[in-house]
């Protein structure tokens, strides 16, 4: 029997969490969302778990029909403990590096750090940006070229969608991908090591 999840108007990561819970109870779920971000996040979570997703746009929202594929496993009740050899995750919570009374120095340091990061080994597997750190992935950021170089080398760059929305920057992202708190939390908890600036 198809289960319906009405996630319209709910903040991130609620549409993903409610859909994941519904998939534990039913092989077919219809999730209704009202934003591109929620649509993308729910679709990505479901497809990553082996489900097929069909989207239908209606006047009152986007209807995502999620069906368990033949090989799709049941969603795990909780993330598995991080293996010691898991990914290296770098967390950047600010557009500045360090704390102090001179903002200009913080800007110089973050530019220098990200430029130098391209020259060190090992590279992080994932870079997560949240709070004002998301300002580093948008138009006009002084570190775009460094982030593009990291991305070209296989580093996944995740920018918090809630943070981008708060600053009114979702339409200005030019590097990395807009993510959600579910993916960010999952990535951090499954990491072999998390480094925070």
Helices and strands as residue ranges (DSSP letters): E 3-6, H 14-23, E 28-33, H 36-48, E 51-58, E 61-68, E 88-92, H 103-117, E 126-129, G 131-137, H 144-152, E 156-160, H 161-166, G 170-172, E 177-179, H 181-189, E 193-196
